[in-house]
C-alpha cells in the first residue's frame, strides 16, 4: 500500500518565558499538509551532519516563513531596517536547501523560504521593501493572516498557473523583504502590481515552487491554495 508522504517543515525558535522555549512553526503549515493528505514533521535547525538523516526521513520539504536572512549570505552589509536574524537557522537551511535540490526532492518554499532558496542560488534581497524599493503596496499587512490584501499576476504557461488554474490570484502579504536579483536556475513566474517577484519555480519534472505569500493560511477559504498544496503532496514520490 502506498504510504502518505512525509513532509519536513523547517522551523524557528521562540522563547516565551524564562522557562518556556522551543521550536516554532505556525500551525497553519501542519493543517495545510494534513488537509492535502501528507504527514507533517517539524525540523528543528540542527548541526549540518543531521541533514542526511532529515533527507532520508522526509519525502518532500517546506521552507517556512520567519525572521530575516542575514545579508552576509548575499554579500551585503546590514540595512538599518533589517529585522532579527537567526544565524544557526540561516546556515542550516542554506545547506539543507542545496541538498534538497541536489537530491531532487520536491520543495515548496514559502515567504522567507522563497527568499532563502533565492539566496542559496546566488540571488540577493531587498532588506527592507518600504525604505529600499519604494513600493506602492503594503506588503506587511495588519489584518488577519488568512485575508488576501493584493493581487499577483502569474505567467500563463508556468507550472504554478497550471496548478491553481488561474493567471491572477489574490494573496495575503506578511513580509518586509523580497527578491531583488533572481538566483541562478529560478524563473520568476508571479509579480505583484509593484513588480515585486512573488513566485518562482525551477524547470524540470521535480516540484520546486516558491511563493512570497502564505498559502498555508489561506487554505480553508481559497480553492487556489488548496490546489497548490494538493498538487505539492501528490507530486511527492513515496515508496
JOBEL-V733176 format. One record per residue. N is the residue number from 1. RES is the residue in three letters. PHI is phi in whole degrees, 0 to 359 (* if undefined). D_CENTER is the distance of its C-alpha to the mean C-alpha in Angstrom with 1 decimal. Layout:
BEGIN
n-><N,N>
res-><RES,RES>
phi-><PHI,PHI>
d_center-><D_CENTER,D_CENTER>
END
This chain:
BEGIN
n-><1,2,3,4,5,6,7,8,9,10,11,12,13,14,15,16,17,18,19,20,21,22,23,24,25,26,27,28,29,30,31,32,33,34,35,36,37,38,39,40,41,42,43,44,45,46,47,48,49,50,51,52,53,54,55,56,57,58,59,60,61,62,63,64,65,66,67,68,69,70,71,72,73,74,75,76,77,78,79,80,81,82,83,84,85,86,87,88,89,90,91,92,93,94,95,96,97,98,99,100,101,102,103,104,105,106,107,108,109,110,111,112,113,114,115,116,117,118,119,120,121,122,123,124,125,126,127,128,129,130,131,132,133,134,135,136,137,138,139,140,141,142,143,144,145,146,147,148,149,150,151,152,153,154,155,156,157,158,159,160,161,162,163,164,165,166,167,168,169,170,171,172,173,174,175,176,177,178,179,180,181,182,183,184,185,186,187,188,189,190,191,192,193,194,195,196,197,198,199,200,201,202,203,204,205,206,207,208,209,210,211,212,213,214,215,216,217,218,219,220,221,222,223,224,225,226,227,228,229,230,231,232,233,234,235,236,237,238,239>
res-><UNK,UNK,UNK,UNK,UNK,UNK,UNK,UNK,UNK,UNK,UNK,UNK,UNK,UNK,UNK,UNK,UNK,UNK,UNK,UNK,UNK,UNK,UNK,UNK,UNK,UNK,UNK,UNK,UNK,UNK,UNK,UNK,UNK,UNK,UNK,UNK,UNK,UNK,UNK,UNK,UNK,UNK,UNK,UNK,UNK,UNK,UNK,UNK,UNK,UNK,UNK,UNK,UNK,UNK,UNK,UNK,UNK,UNK,UNK,UNK,UNK,UNK,UNK,UNK,UNK,UNK,UNK,UNK,UNK,UNK,UNK,UNK,UNK,UNK,UNK,UNK,UNK,UNK,UNK,UNK,UNK,UNK,UNK,UNK,UNK,UNK,UNK,UNK,UNK,UNK,UNK,UNK,UNK,UNK,UNK,UNK,UNK,UNK,UNK,UNK,UNK,UNK,UNK,UNK,UNK,UNK,UNK,UNK,UNK,UNK,UNK,UNK,UNK,UNK,UNK,UNK,UNK,UNK,UNK,UNK,UNK,UNK,UNK,UNK,UNK,UNK,UNK,UNK,UNK,UNK,UNK,UNK,UNK,UNK,UNK,UNK,UNK,UNK,UNK,UNK,UNK,UNK,UNK,UNK,UNK,UNK,UNK,UNK,UNK,UNK,UNK,UNK,UNK,UNK,UNK,UNK,UNK,UNK,UNK,UNK,UNK,UNK,UNK,UNK,UNK,UNK,UNK,UNK,UNK,UNK,UNK,UNK,UNK,UNK,UNK,UNK,UNK,UNK,UNK,UNK,UNK,UNK,UNK,UNK,UNK,UNK,UNK,UNK,UNK,UNK,UNK,UNK,UNK,UNK,UNK,UNK,UNK,UNK,UNK,UNK,UNK,UNK,UNK,UNK,UNK,UNK,UNK,UNK,UNK,UNK,UNK,UNK,UNK,UNK,UNK,UNK,UNK,UNK,UNK,UNK,UNK,UNK,UNK,UNK,UNK,UNK,UNK,UNK,UNK,UNK,UNK,UNK,UNK,UNK,UNK,UNK,UNK,UNK,UNK>
phi-><*,289,274,285,291,268,248,276,245,292,216,247,224,230,248,274,220,304,245,229,206,171,291,223,210,299,295,299,296,293,299,296,294,296,299,277,103,253,246,276,229,274,252,292,305,217,305,298,290,280,305,302,290,299,295,289,283,253,273,209,220,241,271,270,282,149,289,293,266,300,295,300,284,231,74,236,274,296,280,296,261,301,274,300,238,228,305,297,293,304,298,297,287,297,290,299,299,301,289,300,293,295,273,58,268,301,216,243,254,237,55,307,300,301,294,294,294,296,293,301,258,92,276,236,235,287,284,205,302,301,264,253,257,53,283,271,248,278,277,247,287,261,279,306,293,278,271,288,233,205,255,238,259,255,293,300,268,287,302,295,297,292,294,272,64,211,252,228,212,273,228,276,206,222,210,235,250,193,290,263,247,279,290,295,93,267,242,284,236,210,224,278,300,270,74,288,292,246,207,224,206,244,290,118,281,279,290,224,226,232,230,277,274,246,295,300,276,257,306,299,253,242,294,295,286,294,297,299,292,298,295,303,298,283,274,275,285,232,229>
d_center-><30.7,27.1,24.9,21.7,18.6,17.3,13.5,12.5,9.9,9.6,11.3,13.2,16.9,19.0,22.8,24.4,28.0,30.1,30.1,26.8,23.6,21.0,17.5,15.2,12.3,12.8,14.9,13.2,10.8,14.0,15.8,13.7,13.9,17.6,18.3,17.1,19.3,17.3,17.9,15.2,15.8,14.5,14.4,15.8,15.7,18.8,21.3,20.4,23.1,21.2,18.4,20.8,21.4,17.8,17.6,20.9,20.1,16.8,16.8,13.1,9.9,6.6,4.7,5.0,6.0,9.5,12.1,12.6,12.7,16.4,17.7,20.0,17.4,17.7,21.4,21.7,23.5,22.0,22.4,24.4,21.6,19.0,17.7,17.8,16.4,16.3,17.8,17.8,14.1,13.6,16.2,15.1,11.5,12.7,15.4,13.5,11.2,14.6,16.1,13.7,14.3,17.9,18.5,16.9,14.9,12.6,8.8,6.0,2.7,1.7,4.4,5.5,3.1,4.4,7.4,7.7,8.2,10.3,12.3,12.8,14.3,16.5,15.1,15.6,14.3,16.2,16.6,17.8,17.7,20.7,23.0,21.9,20.9,23.5,21.2,23.1,20.2,19.3,15.5,15.8,17.5,20.2,20.4,19.0,15.3,16.1,18.1,17.1,18.4,18.1,18.0,15.9,18.1,17.0,19.0,21.4,21.5,17.7,16.3,14.0,17.2,19.1,16.8,16.9,20.4,20.2,20.0,19.3,17.1,17.2,14.0,13.5,12.6,11.9,11.5,14.2,12.7,11.6,12.3,16.1,16.9,15.0,14.6,17.1,16.5,13.8,15.1,14.3,14.7,14.1,15.5,16.5,20.3,20.3,18.9,15.6,13.1,10.7,9.7,10.2,11.5,13.9,17.5,19.0,19.3,16.3,13.2,10.5,8.4,5.5,5.9,6.8,8.1,8.0,9.4,10.2,12.6,14.3,15.1,18.6,19.8,17.9,19.1,16.6,13.6,15.8,16.4,12.8,12.5,16.0,15.7,12.8,15.1,18.2,16.9,16.8,20.3,22.1,25.5>
END
